Amino acid sequence: TIYVVDKPGAAQSSFRIGGVGVARNTQDYFPLTVMNTVLGGSFTSRLNQNLRETKAYTYGANSGFGMRRAPGPFTASAEVVAAKTDSALIEFMKELRAIRDTVPHDELEKTKRYLQLQLPGSFETTGGIAGQLAQLVRYDIPLGFYNGYTEGVAAVTQAEVQRVARQ
């Protein structure tokens, strides 16, 4: 379903593309996290590189899973130059389709390193530590989850990324 709200004279358009995602305690947490980071979960993601760096349609494009106890939303979004709304939407859909293809080995490895190196920053403050631990309790995740985080990310394969992207 597509909803269009026309506002004549608007300087930009706002995209929200999505659907039902997954619950936080999914067995596919690591493959989904890697896949989303490639797609739109980091500054160097495909969506941002295409729409911001290559096409200059936006200051930023991203995607993410709102993981909760029950399946939450998956959204991909951006604010784009109004005159390029149609072109930007075509590029969005192109990237959403392309993530279902194999992610090249070098892109996969770069993404996994990025995720592994981001983890310590989540524990820099007492608030950060509390927030990470609260998620474990809230979503019924084993307390040792972070002990195996870097290994969980490292174990993600191209086939797993492709599988979860297609699902």
C-alpha positions, 0 to 999 in steps of 0.5 A: 500500500502506498500513501501519498500526502501532497503538499504543494510547494514543499521543499522535501518529501518524506519516505517511510517504507516498511513492514512487520519485522521481527521480535528481539529474541529472534534466532536471526538477530545477528544475520538481521543486524548485519544485513540491516547495517549493510542496507541502511544501519550505518553512514556507509550503508547502501541506502545512504551512500546511494541517496546521499553520496551518489545522487545527492537527494538527501542528507541521510537515508537509513533503515532499521528494525524496531525489535520488541517482545512481539515483531516490531516494525522494519522501516527504511526512511529519508527526507529527500529533495521534493523535485527528486521524489520519484527518482529517490523512490526508485533508488530506494526500491532498487536497494531494497531489492538488491539486498536480497542478492549476495553481499560481496565478501569485502562488504560483509567483512567490513560490516561485521568489523564495524558492528564489532568495534561499535560494541564497546561504545555501548558500555562507556557510561553507567547509563549505557550499561544499564540500557544494554542490560535492561534490554536483556531482561526486557526481551528475555535474552540470556545474560551472557549475550554480550559475551558472545556478541563479537563471535555471533557477528563474526559467524554471519555468512553471506548465505544467512544475510541473503536468507534473512533479506529475502524473508 
